[in-house]
Amino acid sequence: MGQSKDAFMFQRESEEISITIDQVHEFINNLKQRTLDGHQDGIVSYAILLDIEKNSKLSKDEVKVVALEEADNYSEKSFEHKGLYVERRNGAARWDFKGIAEYETFKIEEKSLVNELKARHALYLKGRISYDEETGEQLPIPSVKYSEDSIIIKHK
């Protein structure tokens, strides 16, 4: 890849932004470590990181448009640009089945089955087991996985 990430500098046409990728990483890592060591308030640190993430995403989305336009100047799908390896990929296909009767029927049936399976699980938690009326066999019970806890922070 040409330049190392240590030497790569963000640049504008006429001026250099005096921050390296490593300095950004260093700030974030220092904030994290100070928080983990008890020298920085955890809620404030989390709010700072959320703000960085939000603003980074917004900026990234806007800059991506310009980067894609610049990538169009290259005839190859893969190329090197200022020490960076760049690969341009076409967007993935996304299917939309809305408005197709067979699909809508399937979705209704799926939702009904999901609700039935959830009810079966709720009965199981109460110590009651569901059985097939015809065969007498115990009906399978879905498992449940829980996501990790979260915390929401909003600025006043």
C-alpha positions in Angstrom: 0.0 0.0 0.0 2.6 2.7 -0.4 2.4 5.0 2.7 1.9 3.6 6.2 -1.0 4.7 8.2 1.4 6.6 10.4 2.6 8.7 7.5 -0.8 9.2 5.8 -2.2 12.7 6.3 -5.6 13.9 5.5 -5.2 16.5 2.8 -7.1 19.2 1.1 -6.1 20.6 -2.2 -4.3 23.7 -0.9 -3.8 22.9 2.8 -3.0 20.0 5.0 -5.2 19.2 7.9 -2.8 18.7 10.7 -4.2 15.5 12.1 -3.1 12.0 11.3 -5.2 8.9 11.4 -3.0 7.8 14.3 -3.8 11.0 16.2 -7.5 10.3 15.8 -7.0 6.7 17.1 -4.8 8.0 19.9 -7.5 10.5 21.1 -10.2 7.7 21.1 -7.9 5.2 22.8 -6.8 7.7 25.4 -10.5 8.6 26.1 -11.3 4.9 26.5 -8.3 4.2 28.7 -8.9 7.2 31.0 -12.5 6.0 31.4 -11.5 2.4 32.1 -8.9 3.7 34.6 -11.5 5.8 36.4 -10.1 9.2 35.4 -12.9 10.1 33.1 -16.6 10.0 33.6 -18.1 7.0 31.8 -21.3 8.6 30.8 -19.6 11.7 29.4 -17.0 9.5 27.5 -19.8 7.4 26.0 -21.7 10.6 25.0 -18.5 11.9 23.3 -18.0 8.6 21.4 -21.6 8.6 20.3 -21.2 12.1 19.0 -18.0 11.2 17.2 -19.8 8.2 15.7 -22.8 10.2 14.6 -20.9 13.0 13.0 -18.4 10.6 11.4 -21.3 8.7 9.8 -23.0 11.8 8.5 -19.7 13.2 7.1 -18.8 9.7 5.7 -22.1 9.5 3.8 -21.6 13.0 2.3 -17.9 12.4 1.4 -18.7 9.0 -0.1 -20.5 10.6 -3.0 -17.5 12.7 -3.8 -15.1 9.7 -3.4 -17.3 7.6 -5.8 -17.2 10.4 -8.3 -13.4 10.5 -8.1 -13.2 6.7 -8.4 -15.1 7.0 -11.7 -11.9 8.7 -13.1 -10.2 5.3 -12.9 -11.0 2.7 -15.6 -10.1 -0.2 -13.3 -12.3 -1.5 -10.5 -9.2 -1.8 -8.3 -6.5 0.8 -8.2 -4.0 2.6 -6.0 -4.6 6.2 -5.0 -2.1 8.2 -2.9 -0.9 5.1 -1.2 -4.4 3.7 -0.6 -5.7 0.5 -2.2 -9.1 1.2 -3.6 -11.7 -1.2 -4.9 -15.0 -0.1 -6.4 -17.9 -2.5 -6.1 -21.3 -2.4 -7.6 -24.3 -2.3 -5.2 -26.1 -5.5 -4.2 -29.5 -6.3 -5.6 -32.4 -5.9 -3.1 -35.6 -7.7 -3.9 -39.0 -6.1 -3.2 -41.9 -8.5 -3.2 -44.5 -6.1 -1.9 -47.8 -6.1 -3.8 -47.4 -9.7 -4.9 -50.4 -11.7 -3.6 -48.5 -14.9 -3.0 -45.8 -13.1 -1.0 -48.4 -11.2 1.1 -50.2 -14.4 1.9 -46.9 -16.1 2.9 -46.0 -13.1 5.2 -49.4 -13.3 6.9 -49.1 -17.1 7.4 -45.5 -16.6 8.7 -46.6 -14.0 11.2 -49.3 -16.3 12.4 -46.8 -19.1 12.9 -44.4 -16.9 14.7 -47.1 -15.7 17.1 -48.1 -19.3 17.7 -44.5 -20.3 18.4 -44.0 -17.4 20.8 -47.2 -18.4 22.6 -45.9 -21.9 22.9 -42.7 -20.6 24.4 -44.7 -18.4 26.9 -46.6 -21.5 28.0 -43.3 -23.4 28.4 -42.0 -20.7 30.7 -45.1 -21.2 32.9 -44.3 -24.9 33.1 -46.9 -26.0 30.5 -45.9 -28.1 27.5 -47.7 -28.1 24.1 -48.5 -31.4 22.4 -49.6 -32.2 18.9 -53.3 -33.2 19.2 -53.1 -35.9 16.6 -49.8 -37.6 17.5 -49.5 -36.6 21.2 -45.8 -35.7 20.6 -44.4 -32.6 22.3 -44.2 -29.7 20.0 -40.9 -28.0 19.5 -40.2 -24.8 21.5 -38.3 -21.9 20.0 -35.2 -20.6 21.8 -34.8 -16.9 22.7 -31.6 -14.9 22.5 -31.4 -11.5 24.1 -29.2 -8.7 22.9 -26.9 -6.9 25.3 -28.2 -4.1 27.5 -27.9 -0.6 26.2 -27.8 3.0 27.4 -29.4 6.0 25.6 -27.8 9.4 26.0 -29.3 12.6 24.6 -27.9 16.1 24.7 -30.1 18.8 26.4 
